[in-house]
Amino acid sequence: MYAIGGVRPVSAADTRLTPPIWHHGAMRVLVAEDHRALSAAIGAGLRREGMAVDVVLDGSKALEYLGVTRYDVVVLDRDLPRVHGDEVCRQIVASGSGSRVLMLTAASTVQERVDGLGLGADDYLPKPFDFAELVARIRALGRRSAPALPPTLERGDLVLDPSRRVALRSGRRLDLSAKEFAVLECLLASAGRVVSAEELLERAWDEAADPFTTAVKSTVRRLRAKLGEPPVIDTVREGGYRIGEP
């Protein structure tokens, strides 16, 4: 166990201490934290947990991102420059976007936690904090931001267990990358609905992804190869992808 934000930087080994608990296709998270080293460490650690993460350093930029992207969870430092974190929180709540807010602060008194929650934040975590606890709290909030899904997603002989990040086909365990797992989870969670490449890009990649990239197409191609025969993923012309009938 260790603390982040007050003891030492996050390492790759640290952020793998706890297996990720997935709730649907890759969770989209906005980290708004003005401490560059800390925000970078949180972003890198959450990406290793399979989340799509955008990072901003001030409240004005946070509101700009929130205006164009729907996030499952916003990790929000309360003491942001330009636009204070309190005001960012108020605007998130007023927007009705459904984004859950996990507020961070160096202050740890009970009254300040009460004040933060009173602004509409869904959870509150004082610095320094344990990275595993941060991940667990984000996962818990993410589950609240999305419709509940069954513990395992199944379609024919294909079974995906988000909590353990295990995917099986006819009892055979599939060796999937984080992006392949996220794409498959999005498709299974859609229950046969066509999912566009744009939606997959938004759910499984962060804002650094080029909207004209072939990343989704390439990932689906690799995923199909790993899933084997008979084919499971259908391509819908000018529509996107879906899991076919079992």
C-alpha positions as CSV (number, residue, x, y, z in Angstrom):
1,M,0.0,0.0,0.0
2,Y,1.3,3.5,-0.8
3,A,0.0,7.0,-1.1
4,I,-0.2,9.0,-4.3
5,G,0.2,12.8,-4.3
6,G,2.3,12.9,-1.3
7,V,4.8,10.1,-1.1
8,R,6.3,9.0,-4.4
9,P,5.3,8.8,-8.1
10,V,3.2,6.0,-9.5
11,S,5.0,3.1,-11.2
12,A,3.7,0.6,-13.6
13,A,4.0,-2.1,-11.0
14,D,2.0,0.0,-8.5
15,T,-0.9,0.5,-10.9
16,R,-1.1,-3.3,-11.5
17,L,-1.7,-4.1,-7.9
18,T,-5.5,-4.5,-8.3
19,P,-7.1,-6.1,-11.4
20,P,-9.5,-3.8,-13.1
21,I,-13.2,-4.1,-12.7
22,W,-14.9,-3.3,-16.0
23,H,-18.5,-2.3,-16.1
24,H,-19.0,-1.8,-19.8
25,G,-17.0,-0.9,-22.8
26,A,-13.9,1.0,-21.7
27,M,-14.8,3.7,-19.2
28,R,-14.2,7.3,-20.3
29,V,-12.6,9.4,-17.6
30,L,-11.6,13.0,-17.4
31,V,-8.7,13.9,-14.9
32,A,-8.7,17.6,-14.0
33,E,-5.6,18.1,-11.8
34,D,-3.2,21.1,-12.1
35,H,-0.2,19.3,-10.6
36,R,1.5,18.1,-13.9
37,A,3.4,15.2,-12.4
38,L,0.4,13.9,-10.5
39,S,-2.1,14.3,-13.3
40,A,0.3,12.5,-15.7
41,A,0.8,9.7,-13.2
42,I,-2.9,9.3,-12.6
43,G,-3.6,9.3,-16.4
44,A,-0.9,6.8,-17.1
45,G,-2.1,4.5,-14.3
46,L,-5.8,4.6,-15.3
47,R,-4.9,3.8,-18.9
48,R,-3.0,0.8,-17.7
49,E,-6.3,-0.2,-16.0
50,G,-8.0,-0.2,-19.4
51,M,-9.7,3.2,-19.1
52,A,-9.9,5.9,-21.9
53,V,-8.5,8.9,-20.1
54,D,-8.2,12.6,-21.0
55,V,-6.1,14.9,-18.7
56,V,-6.5,18.7,-18.3
57,L,-4.6,21.1,-16.0
58,D,-7.3,23.8,-15.3
59,G,-11.0,24.3,-14.8
60,S,-11.5,26.2,-18.0
61,K,-10.1,23.3,-20.0
62,A,-12.1,20.9,-18.0
63,L,-15.4,22.7,-19.0
64,E,-14.2,22.8,-22.6
65,Y,-13.7,19.0,-22.7
66,L,-17.0,18.4,-20.9
67,G,-18.8,20.5,-23.5
68,V,-17.9,18.1,-26.3
69,T,-17.3,14.7,-24.6
70,R,-19.5,12.6,-22.3
71,Y,-17.4,11.2,-19.5
72,D,-18.5,8.4,-17.1
73,V,-16.4,9.8,-14.3
74,V,-14.6,13.2,-13.7
75,V,-11.7,13.1,-11.3
76,L,-11.7,16.7,-10.2
77,D,-9.1,18.5,-8.1
78,R,-11.0,21.1,-6.0
79,D,-8.3,23.8,-6.2
80,L,-8.1,24.2,-10.0
81,P,-6.8,27.5,-11.5
82,R,-8.8,29.6,-14.0
83,V,-12.1,28.1,-13.1
84,H,-12.3,26.7,-9.5
85,G,-13.1,23.0,-9.1
86,D,-16.2,23.9,-7.1
87,E,-17.6,25.8,-10.1
88,V,-16.7,23.0,-12.5
89,C,-18.6,20.6,-10.2
90,R,-21.6,22.9,-10.1
91,Q,-21.7,23.1,-13.9
92,I,-21.4,19.3,-14.3
93,V,-24.3,18.7,-12.0
94,A,-26.4,21.5,-13.7
95,S,-25.7,20.0,-17.1
96,G,-27.5,16.8,-16.3
97,S,-24.9,14.9,-18.2
98,G,-24.8,12.0,-15.8
99,S,-21.1,12.2,-15.3
100,R,-20.0,11.2,-11.8
101,V,-17.6,13.5,-9.9
102,L,-14.8,12.2,-7.7
103,M,-13.4,15.3,-6.0
104,L,-9.7,15.4,-4.9
105,T,-8.3,17.9,-2.4
106,A,-5.3,18.3,-0.1
107,A,-7.8,19.3,2.6
108,S,-9.0,16.5,4.7
109,T,-11.3,17.9,7.3
110,V,-14.8,16.5,7.7
111,Q,-16.4,19.9,7.0
112,E,-14.5,20.3,3.8
113,R,-15.6,16.8,2.7
114,V,-19.1,17.7,3.6
115,D,-18.8,21.0,1.6
116,G,-17.5,19.1,-1.5
117,L,-20.3,16.6,-1.4
118,G,-22.7,19.4,-0.9
119,L,-21.7,20.9,-4.3
120,G,-22.9,17.7,-6.0
121,A,-19.8,15.6,-6.0
122,D,-20.5,11.9,-5.9
123,D,-17.4,11.0,-3.9
124,Y,-14.5,12.7,-2.2
125,L,-10.9,11.5,-1.8
126,P,-8.3,13.5,0.2
127,K,-4.6,13.7,-0.9
128,P,-2.4,11.8,-0.4
129,F,-4.3,8.7,-1.5
130,D,-3.7,5.1,-2.4
131,F,-3.9,4.4,-6.1
132,A,-5.8,1.2,-5.7
133,E,-8.4,3.0,-3.7
134,L,-8.7,5.7,-6.4
135,V,-9.3,3.0,-9.1
136,A,-11.9,1.2,-6.9
137,R,-13.8,4.5,-6.3
138,I,-13.7,5.3,-10.0
139,R,-15.0,1.8,-10.9
140,A,-17.8,2.1,-8.4
141,L,-18.9,5.5,-9.7
142,G,-18.6,4.2,-13.3
143,R,-21.1,1.4,-12.5
144,R,-23.5,4.0,-11.2
145,S,-23.2,6.1,-14.4
146,A,-24.2,3.3,-16.7
147,P,-27.1,0.9,-16.9
148,A,-26.5,-2.2,-14.9
149,L,-25.1,-5.2,-16.8
150,P,-25.0,-8.8,-15.8
151,P,-21.8,-10.1,-14.1
152,T,-20.9,-11.9,-17.3
153,L,-21.7,-11.0,-20.9
154,E,-22.6,-14.0,-23.1
155,R,-23.5,-14.5,-26.8
156,G,-23.5,-18.1,-28.0
157,D,-20.3,-19.8,-27.1
158,L,-18.6,-16.4,-26.3
159,V,-18.4,-15.4,-22.6
160,L,-16.8,-12.3,-21.2
161,D,-16.3,-11.7,-17.5
162,P,-15.6,-7.9,-17.0
163,S,-14.7,-8.2,-13.3
164,R,-11.8,-10.6,-14.0
165,R,-11.0,-9.4,-17.5
166,V,-11.5,-12.9,-18.9
167,A,-12.9,-13.7,-22.3
168,L,-13.7,-17.3,-23.4
169,R,-14.8,-18.9,-26.7
170,S,-16.0,-22.4,-26.4
171,G,-14.2,-22.6,-23.1
172,R,-10.9,-21.4,-24.6
173,R,-9.4,-18.4,-22.9
174,L,-8.7,-15.5,-25.4
175,D,-5.5,-13.5,-25.0
176,L,-6.8,-10.0,-25.7
177,S,-5.1,-6.6,-25.5
178,A,-6.8,-3.9,-23.4
179,K,-8.3,-2.3,-26.6
180,E,-9.5,-5.6,-28.0
181,F,-11.1,-6.4,-24.7
182,A,-12.8,-3.0,-24.6
183,V,-14.1,-3.3,-28.1
184,L,-15.5,-6.8,-27.5
185,E,-17.1,-5.6,-24.3
186,C,-18.8,-2.7,-26.0
187,L,-20.1,-5.0,-28.7
188,L,-21.4,-7.6,-26.3
189,A,-22.9,-4.9,-24.0
190,S,-24.8,-3.5,-27.0
191,A,-26.8,-6.8,-27.2
192,G,-26.8,-7.0,-31.0
193,R,-27.2,-3.2,-31.6
194,V,-24.9,-1.8,-34.3
195,V,-22.0,0.1,-32.8
196,S,-20.4,2.7,-35.0
197,A,-16.6,3.0,-35.3
198,E,-16.9,6.5,-33.9
199,E,-18.6,5.2,-30.8
200,L,-16.0,2.5,-30.3
201,L,-13.3,5.1,-30.8
202,E,-14.9,7.3,-28.1
203,R,-15.4,4.5,-25.6
204,A,-12.0,2.8,-25.9
205,W,-9.6,5.5,-26.9
206,D,-8.8,9.0,-25.5
207,E,-8.9,12.4,-27.1
208,A,-5.4,11.9,-28.5
209,A,-6.9,9.4,-31.0
210,D,-7.1,10.8,-34.5
211,P,-10.8,10.6,-35.6
212,F,-9.6,9.5,-39.0
213,T,-7.4,6.7,-37.7
214,T,-7.8,3.1,-38.7
215,A,-7.3,2.0,-35.1
216,V,-10.8,0.6,-34.7
217,K,-10.7,-1.3,-38.0
218,S,-7.3,-2.7,-37.1
219,T,-8.4,-3.7,-33.6
220,V,-11.5,-5.4,-34.9
221,R,-9.4,-7.3,-37.5
222,R,-7.1,-8.6,-34.8
223,L,-10.0,-9.4,-32.5
224,R,-11.7,-11.4,-35.3
225,A,-8.6,-13.4,-35.8
226,K,-8.4,-14.2,-32.1
227,L,-12.0,-15.1,-31.9
228,G,-11.6,-17.7,-34.6
229,E,-14.3,-19.5,-36.6
230,P,-17.2,-19.2,-37.1
231,P,-17.1,-15.4,-37.4
232,V,-18.7,-13.5,-34.5
233,I,-18.4,-9.9,-35.4
234,D,-20.5,-8.6,-38.3
235,T,-19.6,-5.5,-40.3
236,V,-22.7,-3.4,-41.1
237,R,-22.0,-1.3,-44.2
238,E,-22.0,2.4,-43.4
239,G,-23.1,1.5,-39.9
240,G,-20.4,-0.1,-37.9
241,Y,-20.1,-3.5,-36.1
242,R,-22.2,-5.8,-34.1
243,I,-22.1,-9.2,-32.5
244,G,-23.9,-11.6,-34.8
245,E,-26.7,-14.0,-33.9
246,P,-25.4,-17.1,-32.0
